[in-house]
Each structure stands twice: as C-alpha cells, then as structure tokens.
C-alpha cells in the first residue's frame, strides 16, 4: 500500500492504476488486441511449420557453402533465427555488403558491440568465428522468394569478400593457418 519508492506518473491526469497511469483504456484497441491474439493462436501451428521450413531452406543453402558453420543446435533452436559463421569473412564487412537485406551480426545480446559475442563463445565458437557470424531473422511474412534472394546474395558477396582476403588465399593454397607464426608490428 505504501511503496518505499515514489514513482511519478508518466502522463498526468486521472488516477487510474493507483495514480501511475492516466487515461481510460480504448475499448476498440483492447478488442483489436484480443482479436490479434486469437488469430495468432489460431495460425500459430501453421506459421511455426512454415517458418521452420523456410529456416531449414535458408540453413541448408548457407551451410552448402564451404567453411560455413551453424551457430547453436540444429535441433533445439528458434526457427525464426538462423545464426551462421562464414570463415575468412568479417561479419561487419558482410553486413555492409548485404546492406539491402535486414541482418545483424553476432548474437542479439551483443549486436551493438564490436566485441565477439559472449553468447556465441559460450556455445563454443572461437573469437574469429563469432566475429564472422551473421544473424538472419525469419518471420510469418517472409517468403520463399526472399529466402532465394538472400541465399544468392550471400553466396555472391561471401565469395567476393573471400577473394579480397589474404587469409582465404592461403587457405586455398592448402596452408593451415594454425601453423603460421604471425609476427607483431
């Protein structure tokens, strides 16, 4: 009854919600929200199957590229999120190359940071793999054609960026990068 912390209302006016919120709820919005929830529940099974199929198509297409790794469990994951690492490609560079596609780098928890994702590292990814990861989102309005477009664009731009990479050139020559002794400048 007597909070220890005094909270000021966001909007001044009537005393609804113990003085924390003013205004009367709009019945049309309440009814609309209820109807949206009913429709979402009704279509949930269909949407989940459809999104899962699109997720599999995207994952399979991306993993068909060499030196590409799925981050996380292939079985126990949210199908609307596909996180993949592209070895020898910097994630931020790939994001810029794919600026016409809505993507993120790393994990959602660290997307605003340039540090390697602590989430991906906890899942067993190396710093290099975490830096080369891209997160794809799939929703109920995503189409097959959009997945096809993304796959084509990613394959083209990853190939282009790898061609610019001196590390990729060494790998193509069969040199194991782990055996190279790098000198500091």
N, C-alpha and C positions, 0 to 999 in steps of 0.2 A: 504494500500500500504506500509506503514511503520510500521511494528509491533513494539510494545513497548518492547517486549522481543525478544532477539536474540536467535534463535534456531539453533543449529549446526546440519548439516545433519548426518544421521546415517551411510550412505555409501557415500564416496567421489566419484566424477565423474562428469557426465553431469549435466545440470541444470534443469532437469525435476521437476515438482511440485514446482516451484518457488525456486529451489535450495535445497529443503528439502529431495528429494529422487533422487537417481541416477539410471540409467539403463532404458532400454526400456522394456516395457511390453512384455511378451512372448505370442504371439498370440495363440499357442496351449493351454496354460494354461487358457487364457481368454475364449476360445471356450469350453474347458473342464468344466470350472466353469459354464458357461451358460448352457451347456447340463445337468450338475448335477442339476442345479436349475430347469430346465424343467422337468426332471424325478421326482424330489422331489415333484413338484407341481402336476404332473400327478398322483402320487401314494399317495398323502397326505391323501385323504379321506379313502382309503383302509388301510393305515398304522394307521391312527387315530382309526378306528374301531377295528382293530386287537390289537393294544396296549391297548385300552380301555377294550377289552375282557380279555386280559392277566392280566391287572391291577385288574379287578373285581375278577378273579380267585384267584390271589395272596391275595388280601384283604380279600375275603371270607374265604380262607383257614387259614390265620393268625388270623382273628377275631373269628374263631371257637374254638380257644384255650382260656381257661379261663383266666381272668384277663389281657386281651389284649385290647388295645384301639387304634382306628384310630385317628391320629392327623390331624386336618383340616376337611374341609367339605367333606362329602362323595359324594356330587353332583357337587360342584364347585371346581374342582381341576385339575391339570395337570395329566393326566392318566399315564404318564411316571415316576411319583414319588409317591411312597407309603411310608408314614411315620407312624410307629406303635410303641406304647409303650408296653413293656412287664413288668407288675408289678412284683416286687421282683426279678428282674434280672438287674444287672448293664449293661448298654449299651456297655461300653468298654469291659467288660468280654464276652459278647455275640459276639462282633466283633472278639475277639481273638479266640473264639470257632468256629467261622464260617470263618476262615482265607482262606478257599478255595473258598469263594464267595465274589465278589466285592460289598461291602456295605459301608455305612457311618453311623456315629452316629449323633444324633441331627438334626439340620437343616443345609442346605448348608452354611448359613451365619456364623455359629459358629462351623463348623466341625473341625477346628484346635484348638479349645479351650476346656478345660475340664469343663468350667463353663456351667451351664444349659442353653440351647438355649433361648435367649430372644424372638425369633420368636415363639417358642412353648409356652412360658409363656404368650406372648401376645394373643395367641389363647386360653388361659385358662388352659393350663397344669400346674400342680404343678412342683416344682423343682424335686421331686422324679420321676414323670412321664417323665419329659424332660430328666433326666439322664438315663432313661431306654428305650429311643427311638432309633430306627434303621430306616435308610432311604434306601429304595430299589429303584433302577433305572430300568426301562423297556424301551428298545429301539426297533427299527424296526427289529433288527436281533435276538431279544430274542425269544426263542422257548417255546412251551408248555412243553416239556421235562425238560427244565431248570427251569420253574416255579414249576413243580412237584418235582424236586430235591431240590430246595430251601425250599419248604414247608416241605418236610420230614426232611431235615437237621435242620431247625429252630425248628420244633416241638421236635425233639430228644434233641437238645442242650439246649433249654429253659427248658425242663423237667429236664435235668441233672443239670443245674445251679441252678434251684429252689430247687432241692434236697439238694444242698450244703448250702442253705440259712437258717439261723436260723429264719428269719422273715417268710419265707414260711412255716416252721414247725409250728409256732404259728398260722398262718392263717389256716392251715389245721386242727389244733385243735379247730378252731372256735373262737379264741381270736381276738377281734377287736383291731388292733394296735393303733388306735386313743385313746383308753382308758388306754394305758400303760403310766406310768410316768417314763420316762427314767432318769437315774442319770448320771451326768457327771463324768469323771475320772480325 
